[in-house]
Amino acid sequence: MKGHSAPIRTARLRARPGPVDTQRRQQHGWTLIEVLTVIIILAVVTAVGARLMSSMFRSYFTARDITNSDAQARVAFERMTRELRQIRSATATDLDVASAAQVRFTDSDGNGVCFYRDAATNRLMRSGDGPASACGATSPQPLADFVTGLNFFYYANDGSTTTAVPAAVYYVTVRVNVQDNDVSDTLRATIHPRNF
């Protein structure tokens, strides 16, 4: 006996959408509270980042200023101390100790040398003027900028007694003050000229 077989149809079962599914289908964007929360978080992150970047730039520019002014002053200071070691003799004709703000001397080659500070430009200057002429008259040249102070101290051979007599000078102490923006530095050295 032959049996009839009817084709089996598969019925697709569809679940009816519930209230949660209906809400999900209708939700296409963010709520106002979510947008405001994101904006507030981005504003806080941006403010912190801007403050950090500002601090980094300030540190960079300060370091650059320190490096620039300090390097200039150190090179000029080294040149000045090297030349002070070459003072020809501790006599009035070779060394002028009358001023604490400048030094004039004759070096071992017979050349006049003067180191002084130009107060108008805050520069450490060198000229070819010896004890017989005024500083800055013969070929003045700038050595360093941002120099706010230049002092010379003359000591006897005990190293502690100051003297204003060229023949009694045994040590010369130099102090240079450098100021660039908010950064300041003081360079100081005591020199015993070779020919004293």
DAVEN-V51366 format. One record per residue. N is the residue number from 1. RES is the residue in three letters. PHI is phi in radians with two decimals (NA if undefined). Layout:
n=N res=RES phi=PHI
n=N res=RES phi=PHI
//
This chain:
n=1 res=MET phi=NA
n=2 res=LYS phi=-1.60
n=3 res=GLY phi=-1.81
n=4 res=HIS phi=-1.50
n=5 res=SER phi=-2.04
n=6 res=ALA phi=-1.58
n=7 res=PRO phi=-1.07
n=8 res=ILE phi=-1.58
n=9 res=ARG phi=-1.75
n=10 res=THR phi=-1.59
n=11 res=ALA phi=-1.60
n=12 res=ARG phi=-1.44
n=13 res=LEU phi=-1.63
n=14 res=ARG phi=-1.98
n=15 res=ALA phi=-1.47
n=16 res=ARG phi=-1.27
n=17 res=PRO phi=-1.13
n=18 res=GLY phi=-1.59
n=19 res=PRO phi=-1.15
n=20 res=VAL phi=-1.21
n=21 res=ASP phi=-1.13
n=22 res=THR phi=-1.13
n=23 res=GLN phi=-1.18
n=24 res=ARG phi=-1.15
n=25 res=ARG phi=-1.20
n=26 res=GLN phi=-1.47
n=27 res=GLN phi=-1.46
n=28 res=HIS phi=-1.95
n=29 res=GLY phi=-2.51
n=30 res=TRP phi=-1.72
n=31 res=THR phi=-1.43
n=32 res=LEU phi=-1.08
n=33 res=ILE phi=-1.13
n=34 res=GLU phi=-1.13
n=35 res=VAL phi=-1.10
n=36 res=LEU phi=-1.11
n=37 res=THR phi=-1.09
n=38 res=VAL phi=-1.11
n=39 res=ILE phi=-1.09
n=40 res=ILE phi=-1.14
n=41 res=ILE phi=-1.11
n=42 res=LEU phi=-1.11
n=43 res=ALA phi=-1.12
n=44 res=VAL phi=-1.13
n=45 res=VAL phi=-1.10
n=46 res=THR phi=-1.13
n=47 res=ALA phi=-1.12
n=48 res=VAL phi=-1.13
n=49 res=GLY phi=-1.11
n=50 res=ALA phi=-1.15
n=51 res=ARG phi=-1.14
n=52 res=LEU phi=-1.13
n=53 res=MET phi=-1.12
n=54 res=SER phi=-1.08
n=55 res=SER phi=-1.12
n=56 res=MET phi=-1.14
n=57 res=PHE phi=-1.13
n=58 res=ARG phi=-1.07
n=59 res=SER phi=-1.11
n=60 res=TYR phi=-1.10
n=61 res=PHE phi=-1.18
n=62 res=THR phi=-1.13
n=63 res=ALA phi=-1.09
n=64 res=ARG phi=-1.13
n=65 res=ASP phi=-1.12
n=66 res=ILE phi=-1.06
n=67 res=THR phi=-1.10
n=68 res=ASN phi=-1.14
n=69 res=SER phi=-1.19
n=70 res=ASP phi=-1.19
n=71 res=ALA phi=-1.12
n=72 res=GLN phi=-1.03
n=73 res=ALA phi=-1.13
n=74 res=ARG phi=-1.17
n=75 res=VAL phi=-1.13
n=76 res=ALA phi=-1.12
n=77 res=PHE phi=-1.12
n=78 res=GLU phi=-1.10
n=79 res=ARG phi=-1.11
n=80 res=MET phi=-1.10
n=81 res=THR phi=-1.16
n=82 res=ARG phi=-1.12
n=83 res=GLU phi=-1.27
n=84 res=LEU phi=-1.12
n=85 res=ARG phi=-1.19
n=86 res=GLN phi=-1.72
n=87 res=ILE phi=-1.03
n=88 res=ARG phi=-1.14
n=89 res=SER phi=-2.77
n=90 res=ALA phi=-1.65
n=91 res=THR phi=-2.13
n=92 res=ALA phi=-1.11
n=93 res=THR phi=-1.37
n=94 res=ASP phi=-1.92
n=95 res=LEU phi=-2.53
n=96 res=ASP phi=-1.86
n=97 res=VAL phi=-1.92
n=98 res=ALA phi=-1.26
n=99 res=SER phi=-2.10
n=100 res=ALA phi=-1.58
n=101 res=ALA phi=-1.77
n=102 res=GLN phi=-2.65
n=103 res=VAL phi=-2.31
n=104 res=ARG phi=-2.17
n=105 res=PHE phi=-2.70
n=106 res=THR phi=-1.93
n=107 res=ASP phi=-1.44
n=108 res=SER phi=-1.15
n=109 res=ASP phi=-1.61
n=110 res=GLY phi=1.51
n=111 res=ASN phi=-1.56
n=112 res=GLY phi=-1.37
n=113 res=VAL phi=-2.42
n=114 res=CYS phi=-2.39
n=115 res=PHE phi=-1.98
n=116 res=TYR phi=-2.69
n=117 res=ARG phi=-1.92
n=118 res=ASP phi=-1.48
n=119 res=ALA phi=-1.17
n=120 res=ALA phi=-1.21
n=121 res=THR phi=-1.98
n=122 res=ASN phi=0.95
n=123 res=ARG phi=-2.10
n=124 res=LEU phi=-1.49
n=125 res=MET phi=-2.08
n=126 res=ARG phi=-2.31
n=127 res=SER phi=-2.34
n=128 res=GLY phi=-1.60
n=129 res=ASP phi=-1.79
n=130 res=GLY phi=-1.68
n=131 res=PRO phi=-1.08
n=132 res=ALA phi=-1.50
n=133 res=SER phi=-2.28
n=134 res=ALA phi=-1.40
n=135 res=CYS phi=-1.09
n=136 res=GLY phi=1.59
n=137 res=ALA phi=-1.43
n=138 res=THR phi=-1.98
n=139 res=SER phi=0.69
n=140 res=PRO phi=-1.22
n=141 res=GLN phi=-2.43
n=142 res=PRO phi=-1.32
n=143 res=LEU phi=-1.87
n=144 res=ALA phi=-2.72
n=145 res=ASP phi=-1.66
n=146 res=PHE phi=1.11
n=147 res=VAL phi=-1.55
n=148 res=THR phi=-1.70
n=149 res=GLY phi=-2.75
n=150 res=LEU phi=-2.50
n=151 res=ASN phi=-2.36
n=152 res=PHE phi=-2.15
n=153 res=PHE phi=-2.22
n=154 res=TYR phi=-2.03
n=155 res=TYR phi=-2.13
n=156 res=ALA phi=-1.33
n=157 res=ASN phi=-1.19
n=158 res=ASP phi=-1.39
n=159 res=GLY phi=1.46
n=160 res=SER phi=-2.20
n=161 res=THR phi=-1.56
n=162 res=THR phi=-1.35
n=163 res=THR phi=-2.49
n=164 res=ALA phi=-2.03
n=165 res=VAL phi=-1.83
n=166 res=PRO phi=-0.97
n=167 res=ALA phi=-1.19
n=168 res=ALA phi=-1.65
n=169 res=VAL phi=-1.26
n=170 res=TYR phi=-2.15
n=171 res=TYR phi=-2.25
n=172 res=VAL phi=-2.14
n=173 res=THR phi=-1.83
n=174 res=VAL phi=-2.04
n=175 res=ARG phi=-2.26
n=176 res=VAL phi=-2.11
n=177 res=ASN phi=-1.80
n=178 res=VAL phi=-2.10
n=179 res=GLN phi=-2.40
n=180 res=ASP phi=-2.26
n=181 res=ASN phi=0.99
n=182 res=ASP phi=-1.70
n=183 res=VAL phi=-1.86
n=184 res=SER phi=-2.26
n=185 res=ASP phi=-2.59
n=186 res=THR phi=-2.20
n=187 res=LEU phi=-1.88
n=188 res=ARG phi=-2.51
n=189 res=ALA phi=-2.64
n=190 res=THR phi=-2.00
n=191 res=ILE phi=-2.06
n=192 res=HIS phi=-1.93
n=193 res=PRO phi=-1.03
n=194 res=ARG phi=-1.13
n=195 res=ASN phi=-1.60
n=196 res=PHE phi=-1.56
//
